[in-house]
């Protein structure tokens, strides 16, 4: 049985901090954010929003758009790393909110859990639900897989310039109009690491930024190696002499903690793939320098990062490589459209990869590209750490969905925060009723109880 993504919806908070304002307040060059990281605006949650209401708002959008009844949904999974309860799963809050609209008990039949593995958990949830459908367990029902997060870093930390917030929901079923997942090729890598983690009780993560950048690329590359083997052994793709697996992906969507991380990761993967092919000779001639190797080629990530001479040379080599026409063609045709939304919204942790997928569909369609039959490769990464590589093929009915995609109108009118407003929100100084904007027909947080017997209970309302 086939399975894949039938439709997709997003919910992005209406507040944002502009990169120029951020840079001014932090004494940074705005070009570092805008060009160095690819961050122009970062979405910030209002005082009456949490990751559960972002998720519920996204779910309502996909249900209303497709005229779905709760009986059409068999599973609702949420993947997040912004959990606010150690036991009660976030999907239960979302069901509670949706039942305010669809009626109490209307989702009673619908199972699901909250999944966690930093930014990669949404990909595991997609895979598990895809297999639920493939196994024939869905009995004609669809699954909702929601990825929802608030990417919030410590004030003044280097991660603070890579924040953002939002939710993406994917409607999965056995007759997907958007994308059918390729069977038996999904591949993972996993390693016990501390590149980025958030211990109990801490609202923001502990991050080793440059370490995390390198680990992301290494882990995704390992998952790609395993994907390659599966693709060949399952005969999904027949590779000819001198080709790489990336030649067979029309689009490549990467996890985007900031949009330039996608660029960096693509360059890393392409470089490692091309290095083994005849075309590399020509690339090296254009670059005009030898490919650098670390002093200790079998060393650790720490030893590579500490090898300053290698790091500087490798940076130079990468910059020259990314300027070659051959790499530019790959970047422009396979990745660039997926980065547009990330630049406008920022990091969405679990949702970043799927916001990129959504962005790629909209902006490639607008270019006039016929997407029917195109293969999309996904490079998913979660700190801590695990990577997943998988792929799918765009379905003939895709235009039915993609023609009405409009990122700007789906985000809605946004409000640019002043620096002091941003600080107030970041430091959680405002109560829900002090929210900056009043939205209509959206789920909002009303109250979090503080008394001993019901501490942590959350109340939500659907605004009229
Ligand atoms: P940093 O170390 O301050 O920045 O923070 P940098 O010095 O690396 O500069 C960034 C880029 O800007 C560089 O470009 C600079 O050259 C350039 P690159 O060399 O990479 O091409 N630059 C400038 N460009 C123009 N004009 C200028 C200028 N100055 C510098 N004046 C870092 C960057 C990403 C480390 C930091 O923001 C951070 O720690 N972020 C959080 C961690 C993160 O996002 N890691 C990404 C990989 S791990 C991951 O994706 C998992 C994650 O999503 C969590 C999860 O899984 O749950 C984070």
Boltz pocket constraint, residues with backbone or C-beta under 6 A from the ligand:
constraints:
  - pocket:
      binder: B
      contacts: [[A, 29], [A, 31], [A, 32], [A, 35], [A, 36], [A, 37], [A, 81], [A, 117], [A, 118], [A, 119], [A, 120], [A, 158], [A, 159], [A, 160], [A, 161], [A, 162], [A, 196], [A, 207], [A, 208], [A, 209], [A, 210], [A, 212], [A, 213], [A, 216], [A, 255], [A, 256], [A, 257], [A, 258], [A, 261], [A, 264], [A, 315], [A, 349], [A, 381], [A, 382], [A, 383]]
      max_distance: 6.0
